[in-house]
Every structure is written in C-alpha cells, then in structure tokens.
Amino acid sequence: MMALRRDEKGVSPVIGVILMVAITVILAAVIASFVFGLAGTVPKQKTPGITATRTDDSTVQFVLRDWGGASSITDCSVKDIEGTLKTISGSYNEIGDFITCSDCIAGTYRLICKVDGNTQIVWEGRI
C-alpha cells in the first residue's frame, strides 16, 4: 500500500465542484421549463366505456356503456390488427347504443372514434 505524500492532492474537491455545478444547472433547467411553460400540460384523455360481444362467427357488437367524461363521440371505425377497415353499422349517440361489425371474424380489432374531436382508440382486444 502506497501512502500519499504531503505535497500530493486528491481529486475529490474537483469532482465535488463539478457535481455541484451539474446539479445546479439541471435544477435550473427544470425550474425554468415549468416557469416558462415549456413542460406544458398533458390533456386528460377521455375514454368511453365500450364492451365487445361476438354474436356469431363474423359479427361483433360494440356497446357504449358510459361516456367516460366525453361530450361527443363521432366518426367511429373498426380496423383489424393489420389496419384493414371493416364494415360497421349502428349508432353511438346514447348509452346502450351499439355498433355492429358484420365482417369481424375471430381476431384482434380496434374501435377508433373521435372523442370530443380527438381521434383515439376507444377499444382494442381479441374477439
């Protein structure tokens, strides 16, 4: 084991100063982002309650169970996992209304709607 001579200095003070400066810069950047609004706010996504039920080999009904805080649901479509658009009919204006997909054989599907003007996946699953 080699002993340090009195004229040798360690690097600990230099590393300590560098770490303190780095922490100060990061803290200042985080505070500035909130003060100047750069962090922004994430809008709360409204997700209606939807259930899916298979009625026969090629038909699925998506039933609107609740609005999930949304005031409007429009332009719904059903796509399979590959993105192929499926044929649908029905309405989604009231609780209990349903959308029928008449060519949905067994597989994974997505129900995509505009909820309060924002297009989003409101239901996804394997049926």
C-alpha positions in Angstrom: 0.0 0.0 0.0 1.4 3.3 -1.0 1.0 6.3 1.3 0.3 9.8 0.0 2.9 12.3 0.4 2.0 15.6 2.0 2.6 17.5 -1.3 0.1 15.4 -3.3 -3.5 16.5 -3.5 -6.5 14.3 -4.2 -9.1 14.9 -7.0 -12.1 14.8 -4.6 -12.6 18.6 -4.4 -12.5 18.9 -8.2 -15.1 16.2 -8.7 -17.2 17.6 -5.9 -17.3 21.1 -7.6 -18.1 19.6 -11.0 -21.0 17.6 -9.5 -22.4 20.6 -7.6 -22.3 22.7 -10.8 -24.0 19.9 -12.8 -26.8 19.5 -10.2 -27.3 23.3 -10.2 -27.6 23.5 -14.0 -30.1 20.6 -14.1 -32.2 22.0 -11.3 -32.2 25.5 -13.0 -33.3 23.9 -16.3 -36.2 22.0 -14.7 -37.4 25.1 -12.8 -37.1 27.3 -15.9 -39.2 24.8 -18.0 -42.0 25.0 -15.5 -41.8 28.8 -15.1 -41.8 29.4 -18.9 -44.4 26.8 -19.6 -42.1 24.6 -21.7 -43.2 21.5 -19.8 -46.8 22.0 -20.9 -49.8 20.1 -19.6 -50.9 16.8 -20.9 -54.7 16.8 -21.7 -56.7 14.2 -19.9 -57.8 11.6 -22.4 -61.5 10.8 -22.1 -62.2 7.1 -22.7 -65.7 5.9 -23.2 -66.7 2.5 -21.7 -67.1 0.0 -24.6 -67.8 -3.7 -24.4 -67.5 -6.1 -27.3 -69.6 -9.2 -27.8 -69.4 -11.8 -30.6 -72.9 -12.5 -31.8 -71.9 -15.1 -34.5 -68.9 -16.3 -36.4 -68.4 -13.0 -38.3 -70.4 -10.4 -36.3 -69.3 -8.3 -33.3 -71.3 -5.7 -31.4 -69.5 -2.9 -29.6 -71.8 -1.5 -26.9 -71.5 2.0 -25.5 -71.6 1.5 -21.7 -70.6 5.0 -20.5 -69.3 8.3 -21.9 -66.1 8.3 -19.9 -66.3 12.1 -19.4 -66.7 12.8 -23.2 -69.4 15.1 -24.6 -69.4 13.7 -28.1 -68.4 10.5 -29.9 -68.3 10.6 -33.7 -66.7 9.0 -36.8 -66.2 5.5 -35.4 -64.5 2.8 -37.4 -63.3 -0.7 -36.8 -59.9 -2.0 -38.0 -58.2 -5.3 -37.7 -54.7 -5.6 -36.3 -53.3 -5.1 -39.9 -55.2 -1.9 -40.3 -57.9 -3.2 -42.7 -61.1 -1.2 -42.3 -64.2 -3.3 -41.5 -67.8 -2.8 -42.4 -69.8 -1.3 -39.5 -73.4 -0.1 -38.9 -75.3 1.3 -35.9 -75.2 4.4 -33.7 -73.3 5.7 -30.7 -75.4 8.6 -29.5 -76.9 7.2 -26.3 -75.8 4.8 -23.5 -76.7 1.3 -24.7 -76.3 2.1 -28.4 -74.2 -0.3 -30.3 -72.0 -0.6 -33.4 -72.2 -3.8 -35.4 -69.1 -5.1 -37.3 -70.5 -7.5 -39.8 -67.2 -8.9 -41.2 -65.2 -9.3 -38.0 -64.1 -12.9 -37.9 -62.1 -14.1 -34.9 -59.0 -11.8 -34.4 -57.8 -8.6 -32.8 -59.7 -5.4 -33.5 -59.6 -1.7 -32.7 -62.6 0.6 -32.4 -61.4 4.0 -33.3 -63.6 7.1 -32.7 -63.3 10.8 -32.5 -63.9 11.6 -28.8 -64.5 15.3 -28.3 -62.8 15.9 -31.6 -59.7 13.9 -30.9 -59.2 10.6 -32.8 -58.3 7.8 -30.4 -58.6 4.0 -29.9 -61.6 3.5 -27.6 -61.5 -0.3 -27.5 -58.9 -2.9 -28.5 -59.0 -6.6 -28.0 -59.1 -10.1 -29.3 -62.6 -11.4 -30.1 
